[in-house]
Amino acid sequence: MGQLESARRVVGACFLLGAVSCAESTPPPSKTAQAAAPLTTPVATGVTAGPPIKFLAAETARPFLLGTVSITSIDRLLGNGSKLVGQAMPLPMDAVGLRDMILSQAGLPPEVAVNVDFASPSAAAFIALEGKGKSGAVLAVPARGPAEAQKIIEALGKKITTRGEATLVEGNTGGRGWLYRSANVVVLSDEIDALARGAMLTLEARKPGSEDVTGVLFPDAIARANGTDVKTAIDHFLKEMQEKQAKGDGASDVVSQERTLQSLGEALALAGDASSIEFGLVADPAKGLIVRARFNARAGTRLESVAKEVKPFKLDPAVATTSASGRFLVGANSIGPFWRGVLATYRDRLAADKQKGASVALAYYDAVMAALAGQLSTSMSLYKEAPYLSGAFAFPLKDATSAGKVASALATLDSAAASALLRAQIGDTSSVDWTVKKESVGKLKTQHFKVKLKKKPSGASDISKLGQTVDLYWTVADTRMLLTLGKDAKTRLTAIAAGKAPAETNKTVADAQAAAAARDLFYYLDVTPVLVVAGSLTEEQRLATLGKGGGNPIPMMFTAGGDGAGKLWTVDLTVPPSAFAGIGTLVAAGMGGAN
């Protein structure tokens, strides 16, 4: 059935973030449907009439539901969003002007634009139809009142036929779609079956809330809609990716590709353990842009165990604040069930490895696994001069006895064992050249590795400047295993081992860390140092301008954690207002470079 052009324009105006159909379908339940409350769309006169459509009640239709999207208020979203973007660059109009421009460009007749209620919730539901992989979208758009809703329907096109309370309308481009009115809400769909199944679900999805945009996906329903289950669907997706990689670059290392896809598969399987996945977006001029994902765990799944074990992160202050200049990543996470599973996979690979160095690496790995206290702290910095990169990692260990065993095992590592450790994670390590020697750094007994890529990545002529030899120091200090690498690695190792932590001078980092204190994971990312270094290594004029001038921070904060009951695991991304100011500096520099 063709699309209704005018209705699609309403959708474009009301769902400014877009509403993409999942393009899935689900095996239908019994078609015996309960009649919904009578709708109020007047029966058109002078047009043909068919048998009345039977609208399924929400509970009856729920097995067909693949997902929903809801916008609490278009006016609120545009108003707050424009204030945030305005911190990056001046806008030529306010939120109302932006809305009117969008409506004008959508080609909506005045009768539609003037009668839509942009302050009330709008929603879309994606509904499984007959036939594998087929779905339809149903949208609910509020009007300023019942009379205004009818005016919208009248303005959308010529009435072709009616099916009880539903009317088929043909737009001015020939596209067709079904509409009806429920009080002050216009409900529309290109598919009459989708309208029958999804109308009440779409109305149900219209809920005001604290988030500007909310969405819900149902993995099991989406899989069933395609005649499969979640696990099989994930396996099929990974197989397709592997086949595409093989066709695209047959010379690539197969083992590395398989291990990369295996890691992706483990993350996807965790998401597949969710009965539903909720998404939320908030545009707040004071707090920034906040994106949330909420995974509702099914009982007896790995996701349930991940959500149940709550162990707040502990960021080692010495790791966080030494060599803070140029810092683009800092944070910490606890090592919970998911990461323990990943580490166990690496251990299995080491045990199966018969190459040189594997047995020594396995002995070291077992000592570390037995000693880990369940935390990791990380800090990474970038600089415009070689060796460009600096990093530090700290793993707290359980006690002095286990720390001593790790130190003894570490002392046996050579370049072959280090390659085996890396091979267990990524596969082929033939492009990495290792040398190692025992070296005392103050009172610390370290393994000093020198690491260099033997070949530059294809097509990375500018980035190849990063192919410097990188120093890596690896040691056990009291009850911590420490690694430092790159610029000032030796000096940084000494400072971290001594526990001498400068005060955190970045207020954004300090405030975000305090706000995330109860979370399992916290990481702060600043995009600006990455762009500055990239600019210093390229001849592209606009990026090179960044390399010369630097810029304000463009920070983002990631947090994650469970609820302690095994019901819910959440991930949050926050882009604070200061990031938009930093983006403004970036835009200005790019425009200056272009000139």
N, C-alpha and C positions, 0 to 999 in steps of 0.2 A: 504494500500500500504506500502511495506517495506521501511525502512530508507536507505538512501544512506550513506554507511559507510565513504567513503572518504570525502563526502561533510560535514558530521557531524564533521569530524576531522578539516576541515577548520573552521567550526563554533567554535569549541573548542579553536582553536588558536586565532581567531579574536575577540571572545567575551569572554574575560578572566573573566569578572564578571558574566558570565552566562546570558542566555536569556530563561526564563521559560515561556512556553505557558500558557495562561489563561485557556485553555481547555474549552472554551465557544463557542457558536455558535449563530447566529442571523438570524431571518427570512429574507430570501433573497428578495431584490427588484427585479424589472423586469430584466430579463437576457439580455435585449437588450443593447448591449454595444457599446460604441464608440471605434473604432480601435485606438490603440496607435500609436505613431510614429514607423516606421519600425525599428526592431531590427537588429542587425548586426551579429548574430550567423550564420556562414556558414551552409548550409544544408548538413548534413552528406550523404556520398555516401555509397552504399553497405548495407544499412539498410532499414527496412520497413518504410513507411511514412503513417501517418494518417491525418485526416482533420486538417487544421491549427488551432492552439489555438487562441482565441480572447481575447486579453488583455483589461481589463476594464481601462478606464481613471480614474485618481485619484478621481475626484469628483463623478463619477458614482459609484465607488467601496467604497466610504467613509462609507456608512451605514454598511458595513461588518467589519469595522476596530474596533478591540477590544483594541489594544494598540500597542505601538512602543517602541523600545530601540535603541539608537544610541550612538556610541563611536566616539568621534571626532578624536582621534589619538591613536592607540595602543602604538606607540612609546612614545608619551607624557605621557600617563597614566602610563606606566611601568617605565619611567624615573623618574617622580615625585614621584610615589608610592614607588619605591625602595629607593629614598632619604629619604622619611619619615620613612620607616621601618628601614632603616639603622641607624636612631637615637635611635632605640630601641635595635638593635642587629646588629653586623657586618654580612653582606651578603657575601657569597662565590663568588659572581659574580656581574657584573654590569647589567644594564637593558637589553642590547643587549644579553648578555650571558643568562639571564633569559628567554628572548623571544626564543632564539634558543633552550634552553633546553625544553621548553614547546612544541615547534614544533616537536622536536625529539621524545619526549615521546608520542605525538599524533600520531606518525607513518606516518606523511605526507611525500610523495615522494618529493625529492629535487625540482622537476619541479614546485610543488605547492608552497613550502616555499619560493623559491627564487624569485617568480614572484608576490607575494602578496605585495601590497602597505600598509605598516603598519603606514604610516604617514597621510593617508587620512581617511575620515569618513567611518565607516561601520554601518550597520543598520539591524534591524529585525522588521518585522511587524507581528502581530497575527491576523488572519483573520477567520471570522465565515464561516462555511461551512453548507451544507445541513444537517438537523437533529439536534435535540436539544442537546446542549452540545458539539458539535463537532467543532474543529477548526484546523487550520493549520498554520505553521510558514513559513515565506518567509524571506530569508536573502539576503543581497546585500554586496558583498565583493569586494573591489577595487583591481585592479591589477596595475602594474607599467605603463601599456599602453594597447591598444587594442590587440596587438599581444601577450603580456604576459597573458592577460585574456584568450585568446584562448588556450594558452599552459596549463593554469590551467584546463580548461575544458577537454582537451585531456588527462591530467594526472589523472583525477579523476576516470576513469574506461572505460569499454567497452560500446559503443553506442548500444542501443537496437532498438530504433525507434525515429522518429521525428514527431512533430506536428507543422508544419510551422517553426517558429523561435525557438521552444523549442525542446530540445533533452532529451530523457530518457536514463540515464546512469546506468550501473550496476557496483558496486564496487567489490573489490576483495573478499569480504565476502558474496556477494550475495545480499546485500541491493541495492535498486534502488531509484532514485530521478530524478527530472526534473531540467534542467538547460537551461539558455540562456545567451547571452552576450549583454549588452547595452554599446557600446563604450568600456571603460576600466573596466566595472563593471560586475562581474559574479553574476547572480541572481539565486537562487536555492531554491527548496522546495520539500518535499516528496509528496505533494498533487498537482495534476495538477490544480484542481479547486482553491486552495489557490494561486498557481502561477498566474493563470489568473486574479484573483480578486485583489491580493496584490502586484503584481510586481511594478506597478507605485507608489503605496503608499510607498513601501519600498525604492524605489529610492528617493522619495520625502523626506523621513525621514533622508536621508544622508545629514546632515547639519553641517558645522563647527560651533563651538561656544566656549564660554568661559568656559563652563563646560566640564569635561572629559567624563562623561556619562550622558545622559538624557533619561528619559522614560516618557511615557504618557499613562494613563489608561482612558477609557471611561465607567464610571459606568452604564449608561443607556444601552449602547450597550452590555455590558457583561451580564446584567440582561435579556435583550431581547433575547440574544443568548441562554439562558436557559429557554425561554418561560415564563418569569416572569417580574416583575418590581423591582426596587431597594428596596422599602419599604417591599414588600413581601419577597424578598430574605433575607433581614436583619432579619425579623421576623422568617423566617425558620431557619436561622443560629443560632439565639439565642435559639430557641426551641430545636434544636439538641444539643446545649451545655448543656442546662438544663437537657435533658434526659440523656446525658452521665454522668453528675454530679450525678444525682439520682442513676444511675446504679453503679457508682464507689464508692459512699459513701452515702448509703440511710439514715444513721443516722445524716448526716449533717443538719444544720439548713436550712430549705427550704426558709424561709423569707430572710435570709442573702444572699443566692444564688440568689434569684430573684432580690434583690436590686443591687447586684453586676452586674448582667446581664443587668438590666435596665440602669445602668450608662454606661455600654459598648454600649448598644443599642443607647443611646442618642449621644455618640461620633460617632458611625457608621452612624447614621442618618445625622449628620452634614456633614460627608464626602460624603454621598449619595446625598446631595444637590448640589454637584459639577457637572458641565457639563463635566469637565475633571480634572484629577489630574496629575500634572507634578512632576517628581522627577529629581533631579540633584545631581551629585557628582563631587567634585573638590578635587584633590590631589595637594596641594601647599606646597613645602618645607618650605616656609616662613610663611604661615598662618595655615597650618595643613590640616586635612581632614575635608571637609565641605559637609554636606548632607542637601539638601533643598527639601521641599515639597510645592507645590503651588496648592491651591484649587481654581478653577475658578467657582465662584458662579453663579447659575442660578437665574434669576430674581424672586422675590417674595418668596424666601426661607429664612429659618432661617440663613443659611450661609451668605446670602446677608446682613442681619442685623448685624451679627457678624463682617463681613469685613468692614462694613460702619462705625461702631462706633470705632473710634480711640481714645484711652485714654492712653498715655504713662505711664508706670509703675513709681512708686516713692518708692525707697527703703529707708526705715527708717535707717539712718546711725547708730543709737544706737543699733538697732536690729542686724545689719550686723556685727558690729565689737566687741561687747562685747562677751567674751568667744570665741574668734576666734580660739584658739588652738583646734585642733581636728575637726575643722569645715569641714563637708562634703557636706552641702547644704546651699546655701544662695541665696536669690533673692526676687523678688516681681512681682506682677501682678495686673492689674486693673480688676475690677469685671464688666464684660460686659454682653451682652445679654445671652450668653451661661450659664455663672455661675449664673446669676440671675434666669434663668430657673431651674437650678439644685437646688438652694436655695428655689425656690417656691415649688418644688417637696417635699423637706424636710418639708416645712411648712404644706403642705397638709397631709403628714403622721402624723405630730404632731397633727393636728386638728382632725384626725380620731382615734387617740390613746386614749383608755379609761382606760389605766393602771395608776397606782399611779404615780404622779409627772408630768403627761403630761400637765395638765392645767397650772401649774406653768411654765413649760418649754415653752409652747406656748406664754404666756405673755412676757417672756423674749425674745423669738425669734422675736416676732413682734416689740418689742422695738428696738432690734438690726437692724432688716431689715429697719426700718424707719430712723435709725440714720447713717447707713453706708455711708461713703463718696466715696466708690468705689475703695478702694485699700487694698492690703494685703502684708505685709512684713514677711519674714520667714528666720530663721537661725537655723540650726541643727548641733550638734557636737557629736562626739563619743570619748570615752576614754577607756583605757584598764583596769581601775579600776571601781568598782561599785560606783555609779549607772549607769555607762557606757554612758547614754544618757543625753544630754542637749539640750533644744530647747527654742526658743522665737518667738512670733507672735505678730504683731501689726496691728490693724484695725483702721485707722483714722475715726473719727466721724464728722458729719456735723457741729455741733456747741455745745456750752455749754449746751443749753437747752436739746437737744437730748441726750447728754452725761449723763446728770443728770438722765434722764429717764432710760437709760441703767444701770446706777449704782444702781438705786433703784430696778430694776427688777433682777439684778445680786445678790443683797443681799438676795433675797428670794429663790435662788437655793439651793436645798439640794441634797443628793445622788440620790434620786428617780427622781428628775427633770433632773439631769445630765445624768442618765441612759436613760431617755426618749429622750433627745437630741441626744445621741449616737444611740439609737434604731431607730430614724427617718432616720439615715444615713446608718447603716449597718444591722439592724435587731436585731438578738439575742445578748443580752449583759449579759447573765447569767454567762459568764466566767470572767466578770470584777467585782471586788470588790471595792466599793467607800466608802470613809468616807469624811466628810466635816465639817469644822468649820470656823467661822469668825475669822480673825486674822489681826491685824494691823502690817503693815511693814513700819516702819517710819511713815510718814503721810498718807500712803495709806491704805484704807480699802479694804481688799482682802477676797476672798473665797479661803481657803486653802484645796485642795483636796489631798487625798492620794489614789493612784490607784494601784491595783495589779491584775494580772491574777490569777484566782483561780486554773486553771489547765494549765499544760505546753502543747504546741503543740505536737501532736503525732510525734514520730520519731525525736524530736529535743532535744536530751539529752544534747548536748553541749550548744545549744542556751538557754536551760532552765536556765542557769546562769543569763540571762537577766531578769528573772522573779522577780526582786527586786521591793519593793514598791517605786513608783515614786511620788515625790512631784509635785503638780501643783498649781501655784498661778494665780488667775484670778482677774483682777481689772480694774477700769477705772481711768486713770490719765489725767487730763485736758480733751482734746478732742481726746483721744486715748483709745481703749480697748486693754489691754495687757494680754498676757498669757506667763508664763515661766514654764518650767518643768525640772525635773531631776537634774543633778549636779549643785550646786550653784544657784538654781532657785530663792531663796530669794534675794541673792546679785545681781543677774542679773536683777531682776525686779526693784530694787531700782535704779540701774545705768541707765536702759532704761527710766524709768519714769523721771529721772532727765535730760534726754537728753544729757548726757555726752557720746559722741561718740569718742572713740580712732580713730586715723587716720587709713585708710585702708592700711595695709602693704603688702598685696598680690597684686603685680602689675598686674598679670593676671586677677584677679577679677576686679580691678579698670579700666583697659583698656577695658575689655569686657563690663563692665557696661556702660562706656562712649560711646562705639561703638553702643550699643543697646538703646541709650537714647530715640529714637522715637518709640520703640516697646511697645506693650501692655504687654508683658511678658518677663522676664529675670530671668533665674536661672543658677547658677554655681554649678556643682556637681564635687566633688573630690572622686574618688573611693578608694584612698589609705587608709583613716581612717577606712572605712568599712572593708577592707581586713585586716588591722592591728588588729582591734578588733576581727574579726572572727578568726584570727590566734591565738590570746591570749586565745580563748575559745575552741580550738580544739586540739586534739592529732595528727592530720594529720601533718606529719613532715614538708612538704613544707609550708603549711599555718602557722604552728607554728613558722617557721623561720621569717615570716613577722611580727608576733606579737612581736618577740623579737627585730628585727632590724628596724622596721618602714620602711620608703621608701620615695622616692620623690613623689610629687603630680602627680596624673593622672587626670587632669581636663577635663571637658566637659562643654560646654555652650549651653543652649537652649534659643531660642528667638522665639516669635510669634507675629503676628499682622496683621491688615487689611490695605487696601490701602486708606480707607476713602471714597471710591466711591461705595463700595459694590460689587466690581467686583472680588477682589482677596484677599485671606487670606493665609498667608505663615507661615511655621514653619522651623526653621533652627537649625541644630546641628553642632557645631564646636568642633573638637578634635585638640587642638593646638599642635605644635611641642613638647612642654614641656611634654605633655602626653606620647608621644612615648619614651622620655627619662625615664619617670617614669615607663613605661612598661618594659624598659630594666632593670631597677633596680629590678623589680618584677621577671623577668625571671632569672636574676642572682641569686636572693635569692632562687628561687625555685630550681635551679640547685644545689646551695650550700646545700640546705636542703636534696635534693635527695642523695647527696654524703655523 
